[in-house]
């Protein structure tokens, strides 16, 4: 990594703020203590209408800090986009203000971003719940209703050693790095989402361009989960927007877990399979020797999506 002057940062940290000043101060202190000395960086703080003294406090910050003040509340996606617009670094680090960043969290992420080369999409990490120290995020998966959910399964030392970098369906925007050029190519977050699902949507757009989204299992941070006011207020509307745009991709991702249940149930009496070839194709899919899921799985997941869309139609109808 080449040396640069402070006027030419390599890394641009973008952090939206909305109240929670004590968490912001703690996060920035941990950031300053954990960024390697050889990495020139800037920190872009985007205040989204805080009323708890945050604006007054950040007004006194000096370089490497830069401040953007929203005239009205823009939400997470809009505030992040405003910050990224003025970023000067080659790499963006999107960080929530409710993180605690231990030494060593950044280098593995930057290394993987570099090693991924032109295929690099978004690079995330493992996040531990600050209160419990349990895994809160090791990537994003899809549940039986085809809704995104954090992968909270504990990781063993062996898993981290044998598979330190894992390709994932999606990852959270609370802590990630991405090349600034890639971010701008993707167009940033879709501001139609309001504090939820914008990160999944961005990951899927990156995947659509052939880019690889990964979680670095040796990078860990602490996260005060969902501490921002109103964090869950728009979950239903955000999920509906995501379903309407990505229903086939969500259904496809949800097929594997459903297929395991389908296969093991029918394996108890193989006559339950429609035909022997169906059993063979299902087994190949589960062993990852075949990419396409069985048709019955896609039908089941599309039906699950139809049920959710019908529920939302009633919920949002005038």
Secondary structure by P-SEA (a helix, b strand, c coil): ccccccccccbbbbbbbccaaaaaaaaaaaaaacccccccbbbbbbbcccccccccccccccccbbbbbbcccccaaaaaaaaaaaccccbbbbbcccccccccccaaaaaaaaaacccccbbbbbbcccccccccccccccccccccccccccccaaaaaacccccccccccccccccaaaaaaaccccccccccaaaaaaaaaaaaabbbbbbbccbbbbbcccccccccccaaaaaaaaaaccaaaaaaaaaaaaaaaaaaaacccccccccaaaaaaaaaaaacccccccaaaaaaaaaaaaaaaaaaaaaacc
